[in-house]
Amino acid sequence: MRRIIVLTGNGKGKTTSAIGAAVRALGRNFKVYFYQFLKSKDAEYGEHLFFKKHKDLNIIKFGLGCRKDFKYTDKDKKAAVDGLKKIDAELTKNKKAKTLCILDEISYPMIWKWFPIEDVTKLITKHSKVNFILTGRDMPKELIDLADTVSSVTEVKHAYQQGCKAEQGVEF
């Protein structure tokens, strides 16, 4: 039976948890699709460097980069919308029985009305044999209701609040 998992909340660790699930799935010979909606196509995060070596993982970044000011452009929106269509096409081509699809930071494009929540629920419903993990803050209620498992990551304290910059190998 397939699973739909939502990782949401304001704390650090949603993407990291999804990466752990990808590692677990790869260990069990799953095909893994890891789609990132806000990560820059040009930036190489530690997980990208590691996963380049694995043939059963498809990691694709649709974003043009995270922005601290959240001032995104029409190019960002187009990248996300086009990305959602590409995901559907890739999953449709996939014939592997054991599949995990991670939609990292998927909540933001829906919150910002780049594409409707229904587009994501239709994608999940259409691919009824694919396991999904959706990450992002403020996940829409419709996706929380659709999920089998929902975890909320709560921030208690964060190094950024103390003036610490992101540390390579720890945060990215």
KEKOL-792979 format. One record per residue (C-alpha): residue number from 1; residue in one letter; chain; x, y, z. Coordinates in Angstrom, 3 decimals. Last residue first. Layout:
// KEKOL-792979
ATOM:resi:resn:chain:xx:yy:zz
ATOM:NUM:A:A:X:Y:Z
...
// end
This chain:
// KEKOL-792979
ATOM:resi:resn:chain:xx:yy:zz
ATOM:172:F:A:23.449:22.786:2.761
ATOM:171:E:A:22.660:23.275:6.441
ATOM:170:V:A:25.326:21.024:7.944
ATOM:169:G:A:27.794:20.266:5.157
ATOM:168:Q:A:28.335:23.967:4.480
ATOM:167:E:A:27.266:26.005:7.515
ATOM:166:A:A:24.491:28.547:7.137
ATOM:165:K:A:25.391:31.800:8.883
ATOM:164:C:A:25.213:32.223:12.652
ATOM:163:G:A:23.736:35.488:13.938
ATOM:162:Q:A:22.064:34.057:17.028
ATOM:161:Q:A:18.669:33.841:15.352
ATOM:160:Y:A:20.369:31.981:12.503
ATOM:159:A:A:21.408:29.271:15.003
ATOM:158:H:A:17.770:28.287:15.533
ATOM:157:K:A:15.813:27.572:18.719
ATOM:156:V:A:12.592:25.707:19.461
ATOM:155:E:A:11.425:25.348:15.881
ATOM:154:T:A:8.681:22.782:15.491
ATOM:153:V:A:8.661:20.180:12.744
ATOM:152:S:A:5.074:19.113:12.123
ATOM:151:S:A:4.635:15.530:10.993
ATOM:150:V:A:1.706:14.300:8.932
ATOM:149:T:A:1.129:10.659:7.998
ATOM:148:D:A:-1.580:9.195:5.747
ATOM:147:A:A:-1.942:12.432:3.812
ATOM:146:L:A:-5.071:13.621:1.994
ATOM:145:D:A:-6.265:15.743:4.936
ATOM:144:I:A:-2.835:17.400:5.241
ATOM:143:L:A:-2.940:17.999:1.509
ATOM:142:E:A:-6.316:19.715:1.645
ATOM:141:K:A:-5.244:21.663:4.735
ATOM:140:P:A:-2.515:23.484:2.817
ATOM:139:M:A:1.041:22.973:4.105
ATOM:138:D:A:2.101:26.005:6.127
ATOM:137:R:A:5.820:25.288:5.867
ATOM:136:G:A:7.136:22.876:3.290
ATOM:135:T:A:7.554:19.214:2.471
ATOM:134:L:A:5.530:16.649:0.549
ATOM:133:I:A:6.486:12.962:0.595
ATOM:132:F:A:4.729:10.747:-1.930
ATOM:131:N:A:4.552:6.985:-2.485
ATOM:130:V:A:3.549:6.095:-6.043
ATOM:129:K:A:0.904:3.442:-6.722
ATOM:128:S:A:-2.015:5.888:-7.057
ATOM:127:H:A:-0.304:8.183:-9.525
ATOM:126:K:A:-3.480:10.001:-10.562
ATOM:125:T:A:-4.436:10.789:-6.960
ATOM:124:I:A:-1.086:12.402:-6.182
ATOM:123:L:A:-1.090:14.471:-9.367
ATOM:122:K:A:-4.739:15.420:-8.865
ATOM:121:T:A:-3.989:16.587:-5.297
ATOM:120:V:A:-1.104:18.699:-6.626
ATOM:119:D:A:-3.147:20.353:-9.370
ATOM:118:E:A:-6.002:20.826:-6.884
ATOM:117:I:A:-3.768:22.976:-4.695
ATOM:116:P:A:-3.802:25.518:-7.504
ATOM:115:F:A:-0.637:26.729:-9.215
ATOM:114:W:A:1.482:29.826:-8.635
ATOM:113:K:A:-1.037:30.796:-5.964
ATOM:112:W:A:1.663:31.961:-3.493
ATOM:111:I:A:0.429:29.362:-0.991
ATOM:110:M:A:0.511:26.697:-3.713
ATOM:109:P:A:4.025:27.582:-4.884
ATOM:108:Y:A:5.139:27.668:-1.222
ATOM:107:S:A:3.727:24.314:-0.111
ATOM:106:I:A:5.801:22.261:-2.564
ATOM:105:E:A:9.018:22.936:-0.635
ATOM:104:D:A:10.304:19.442:-1.545
ATOM:103:L:A:7.958:17.241:-3.558
ATOM:102:I:A:9.432:13.796:-2.940
ATOM:101:C:A:8.300:10.933:-5.175
ATOM:100:L:A:8.973:7.391:-3.988
ATOM:99:T:A:8.590:4.427:-6.329
ATOM:98:K:A:8.448:0.639:-5.929
ATOM:97:A:A:6.705:-0.847:-8.946
ATOM:96:K:A:9.029:0.623:-11.569
ATOM:95:K:A:7.197:1.575:-14.761
ATOM:94:N:A:7.936:5.291:-14.772
ATOM:93:K:A:6.753:7.105:-17.904
ATOM:92:T:A:3.668:8.526:-16.113
ATOM:91:L:A:5.831:9.553:-13.167
ATOM:90:E:A:8.105:11.502:-15.491
ATOM:89:A:A:5.203:13.243:-17.276
ATOM:88:D:A:3.498:14.181:-13.991
ATOM:87:I:A:6.756:15.540:-12.613
ATOM:86:K:A:7.377:17.529:-15.796
ATOM:85:K:A:3.978:19.227:-15.442
ATOM:84:L:A:4.780:20.238:-11.845
ATOM:83:G:A:8.125:21.581:-13.012
ATOM:82:D:A:6.555:23.763:-15.686
ATOM:81:V:A:4.469:25.437:-12.973
ATOM:80:A:A:7.500:25.799:-10.673
ATOM:79:A:A:9.804:27.200:-13.382
ATOM:78:K:A:7.040:29.537:-14.583
ATOM:77:K:A:6.595:30.938:-11.070
ATOM:76:D:A:10.318:31.539:-10.672
ATOM:75:K:A:10.444:33.280:-14.052
ATOM:74:D:A:7.431:35.396:-13.036
ATOM:73:T:A:9.554:36.687:-10.171
ATOM:72:Y:A:10.113:35.868:-6.510
ATOM:71:K:A:10.673:38.378:-3.762
ATOM:70:F:A:10.784:36.043:-0.738
ATOM:69:D:A:13.241:38.423:1.014
ATOM:68:K:A:15.546:35.560:1.994
ATOM:67:R:A:15.458:34.246:-1.537
ATOM:66:C:A:15.803:30.577:-2.322
ATOM:65:G:A:17.053:29.962:-5.848
ATOM:64:L:A:15.802:29.693:-9.413
ATOM:63:G:A:13.588:26.804:-8.515
ATOM:62:F:A:12.831:23.668:-10.465
ATOM:61:K:A:15.561:21.499:-8.983
ATOM:60:I:A:15.617:17.871:-10.110
ATOM:59:I:A:16.930:14.866:-8.231
ATOM:58:N:A:16.342:11.555:-10.047
ATOM:57:L:A:17.568:8.721:-7.914
ATOM:56:D:A:17.856:5.144:-9.129
ATOM:55:K:A:21.273:5.735:-10.742
ATOM:54:H:A:23.000:6.842:-7.534
ATOM:53:K:A:26.327:8.700:-7.773
ATOM:52:K:A:24.813:12.135:-8.238
ATOM:51:F:A:23.138:11.512:-4.841
ATOM:50:F:A:26.134:12.637:-2.806
ATOM:49:L:A:26.812:15.897:-4.633
ATOM:48:H:A:23.098:16.706:-4.687
ATOM:47:E:A:22.801:15.987:-0.949
ATOM:46:G:A:25.631:18.392:-0.199
ATOM:45:Y:A:23.903:21.242:-2.012
ATOM:44:E:A:24.990:22.219:-5.483
ATOM:43:A:A:23.613:25.559:-6.603
ATOM:42:D:A:22.831:26.185:-10.280
ATOM:41:K:A:19.229:24.970:-10.452
ATOM:40:S:A:18.538:26.927:-7.279
ATOM:39:K:A:16.386:25.273:-4.636
ATOM:38:L:A:12.845:26.567:-4.420
ATOM:37:F:A:10.744:23.791:-5.940
ATOM:36:Q:A:12.870:20.742:-5.260
ATOM:35:Y:A:11.889:17.468:-6.903
ATOM:34:F:A:13.312:14.186:-5.618
ATOM:33:Y:A:12.214:11.202:-7.723
ATOM:32:V:A:13.235:7.910:-6.177
ATOM:31:K:A:13.097:4.483:-7.851
ATOM:30:F:A:12.967:2.026:-4.994
ATOM:29:N:A:15.604:-0.646:-4.468
ATOM:28:R:A:15.140:-1.040:-0.688
ATOM:27:G:A:18.305:0.934:0.111
ATOM:26:L:A:17.070:3.571:-2.327
ATOM:25:A:A:13.901:3.873:-0.215
ATOM:24:R:A:15.890:4.362:3.007
ATOM:23:V:A:18.139:6.960:1.373
ATOM:22:A:A:15.082:8.797:0.015
ATOM:21:A:A:13.472:8.696:3.486
ATOM:20:G:A:16.613:10.282:4.935
ATOM:19:I:A:16.488:12.957:2.244
ATOM:18:A:A:12.848:13.628:3.212
ATOM:17:S:A:13.929:14.100:6.828
ATOM:16:T:A:16.617:16.548:5.721
ATOM:15:T:A:14.038:18.435:3.673
ATOM:14:K:A:11.805:18.851:6.714
ATOM:13:G:A:14.642:19.439:9.184
ATOM:12:K:A:14.546:23.009:10.433
ATOM:11:G:A:11.400:24.109:12.262
ATOM:10:N:A:8.481:26.177:11.013
ATOM:9:G:A:6.090:23.308:10.363
ATOM:8:T:A:5.479:20.738:7.627
ATOM:7:L:A:6.422:17.211:6.624
ATOM:6:V:A:3.526:15.533:4.810
ATOM:5:I:A:3.543:11.816:4.010
ATOM:4:I:A:1.427:9.989:1.436
ATOM:3:R:A:1.909:6.244:1.563
ATOM:2:R:A:1.389:3.392:-0.903
ATOM:1:M:A:0.000:0.000:0.000
// end
